[in-house]
Every structure is written in structure tokens, then in C-alpha cells.
Amino acid sequence: MKFKLQCKLLRSCSLSNTQILILLLVFLYCPFQLMASSDSVDLNANNPLNHLTQSLPQEKADLALRDVLALMLQNNPELASFAKEVLAFEGTKLQASKFKNPDFAIEAEDINALTANVQRFTTFRISQLFELGGKRRARMNVASLGQELADKSYEVTRLALIARTANTFIDVLAGQERVRVAEETLQLTQKVLDSAYKRVESGKAPPIEETRSRVALSTANIELEQARRDLASARAQLALLWGSTMPKFGKALGDLESTVLIPPFEVLEQHILNNPLAQFSVKNIEHRNAIIELEKSRQIPDVTLGGAVRQYMHTDNTTALLNLSIPIPVFDRNQGNLQEAYQRLNKAKDEQAAAGLLLRTELTRAYQALQAAQNEVRLLHDEVLPGARNAFEVANRGYELGRFSFLEMLDAQRALFQNRVLYVRALANYQRLVNEIERLIAGPIDEPSVMTSTRHSGDNEEYKE
């Protein structure tokens, strides 16, 4: 239902039709032009994203983690899609800032009348809808917060991809280390075979020792091939993160034995709010509150103000008309949309609580696992590997002197290889857990410190002689 008010100026106007229309257009257009100039939207202002550029690694170039992350951030298609979503909200903000278009109408009455007694006239009418209650500003606020919400969603995806890339990079580092361990074990097994062959030829050992040595050599070859396949798979997965189907880079540069000082759990828990998922839930509540304000503003009726020029055909007189139209909110007061907005706000609050609980649960699990992994690495580094290395040295020297059997020497060699592989896996697991905690707190745990003890990756060098 609309209430309309019309006011006629009965005295004739001396202005022409064109002049009156121009005055009406200027009267209706100038206020909007001034308001638009003060609230104009700059598409390049506060842009949270830079243009993504394609940059692929050079052929056989070695890559550090920072290089891999740069490639992923520049070329990952999943991340690019989220970036486009953020940029799309520039158009949403621009559209939200626009005023309603004016309406122009022409009315002609009694155009088929044949009698001269009927007073025929033509009306040129222009009207403009004026939004009341702050609808335009509320609409612009919703669009702006919508872009900020999309930016937080982009940050959630970006952080998850950074963590995934770091974990895959660790897989490549661990694969390279495992291949190196397998190659050194193969060389060591070949030396054992040569030694067993000489002992059999000289009659100091039965032929079965040479057979067992060849079996051990074949097993070492199989383990080396398996390690190479795992490394190739990890390299391919890493290259896919920046959209490349072939891993054309050289080696991954990094140190698996680098460690961090683990702070108390309470210190890490304080940084949970830095996680983009937590910030997304906070921004989502702000967005829902803005929608509520928009729905409240829509309860206030808008006003349509118009002006017209009516020309009487017989007398050639011109009359100016004004009209005012206001909807009467009798039935529709936007109750349903407002109720929906409140429920969406309650849902956003529940999602915020669930996100906080999820982050704290994952942080607790990762923190406990990291402490266990740290103890495992320390035990392998300080006790298991030195013991396995010493046992192999004694067994190998005793076998050469005839004090230990061939099987005892093979068992010691196998134990050393297995523990070296286990140490590499423990280091990789430790680094993944560090990445997981840094993902949850959206920042580094601590400045890295390198172990002062010697690396065991070169332990077999002395056994090659």
C-alpha cells in the first residue's frame, strides 16, 4: 500500500517544457552527485592481494623451503581461486555504493478524443527513490565486511597450503636422506660380499656365507629402489603444489636435524587467536551483525519524490506537478528477514566456539605428540644409533678376526641400517609436528637451533674402508 500526494501549480508557467525538465533533473541529480563523490569507492584502495605472477623454477635448480613457498604462493591454482573471490568483492562494494536510478515517464491522455471540448494534455514525469534509515551505508558496510570475510577465508587456505607445502618439502628431505642411507648401505653390503668371497676362496669360510652376502646385497638393492620411488613420489607431489606436472628442480636444501625450543603449552595457547580460522569466526560475527543492521534499516519505508510537467494541448498552458510516494508498512515490515539474520548471528557465535575448541584440541594433540617425538629423536640420537654403530664395528672387526659368525655381523649391519632409517623418519615426524603447531598458532614456535652433536648421516664413511 502506498500513500501518494500530488500538488498542482495551477498558474501557467512561462518557462518552456525543456527548461522545466532540465531544472527538475538538476534538482534531483545534484544531491546524489555530491553524496556519491564523498562516498566514492576506490577499486585499488586497501587491496589485500597483489597480482599473482607465474614464476617457475629453473631447470635442475636447488630449492630451499622459502623458494618452494614462494613458488606455491605465486602459482597454486587453489589459492588463486580464493584470491579472485576477494577481488570479486570490489565489484560488490562498488555496486552497494550506487544510488537507485531515477524513473522517467511520459503520460498522454485522450489521444483519440474527437471532440474539442475534452481538454487533452501530456505529462512528462521524473521521480527518484530516496533510501531512508541508512540503507545505503549499511549495505556498503555489509559488502566491505563481506570482502574482509573472504580475505580471512583466503588466509585460512593460504596457511593450510603453506603447512602442506612445508610437510611435502620435509618428505622430500627425508626421501633424499633415506636414499643416501640406502646407497651407503648398498656400498657397505658390497664390501661385505667382497670380503666373504675372498674368505670362501681361501677356504676360511663355507660357501653359504657368500650366498647370504648376495642375498643381503639384493635386499639392499630393493631397499634403494624403494627409497628412490618414494623420493620421486614426494618430488612430484611437491611440484604439483605450484601447478607443475614434472619436478624439474634439483635437490631440496634443508636440515632435518634442526630443532626448536618448545615453549610451555600455555604460551602457545595464547596465540590460538592469531589463527586465520579464529579470526574468520570473529569477522563472521561482525558480518552477521552488519546484516542485522541492514535488515533493520529496511524496516523504514523509503520515499519516492517526483516532479512532472503537464502541457495542455488546447490552451498550450504548462503546469508543474510534484508527487510524493511512501509505502505504508502494514503487512510487510521485514520481520522474516530480520529473524533469519538473528538466527544466522547465533549460528556464527556457535561456529566461533566450535572453531576455538577445535584449534585447542588440535594444539593439545600436536603438542603432546611433539614432546614424544622430541624424546624419540633424542633417544635415537644419543643412545640407539651410537649403540648400533658400536655393535656393528665390533661385529665387523670380530668377523674379520674369526671371533664372530657371519650371521652376527649381518644382524649388526641390518640393525644399524634400520635404526638409521628410523632416525630419519623420527626427524621427519618431528618437523611435521613443528609445522602443525606453527599452523595452529599462525607463527613460528621459536628461533631454530641446530644440534651440537655430530650428524649420523655420515656414519658409514668409516665403514667403507
Secondary structure, DSSP 8 states (H G I E B T S, - for coil): -EEEEEEE--S---S-HHHHHHHHHHHHHHHHHHHHHHT---TTTT------------TT--EEHHHHHHHHHHH-HHHHHHHHHHHHHHHHHHHHT-----EEEEEE--TT---TTS--EEEEEEEEEE--SSHHHHHHHHHHHHHHHHHHHHHHHHHHHHHHHHHHHHHHHHHHHHHHHHHHHHHHHHHHHHHHHHHHHTTSS-HHHHHHHHHHHHHHHHHHHHHHHHHHHHHHHHHHTTT-SS-----EE--TTEE-----HHHHHTTGGGSHHHHHHHHHHHHHHHHHHHHHHTTS--EEEEEEEEEETTT--EEEEEEEEEE--SS--SHHHHHHHHHHHHHHHHHHHHHHHHHHHHHHHHHHHHHHHHHHHHHIIIIIHHHHHHHHHHHHHHHHTTSS-HHHHHHHHHHHHHHHHHHHHHHHHHHHHHHHHHHHHTS-SS--EE-SS--GGGGGGGGG-
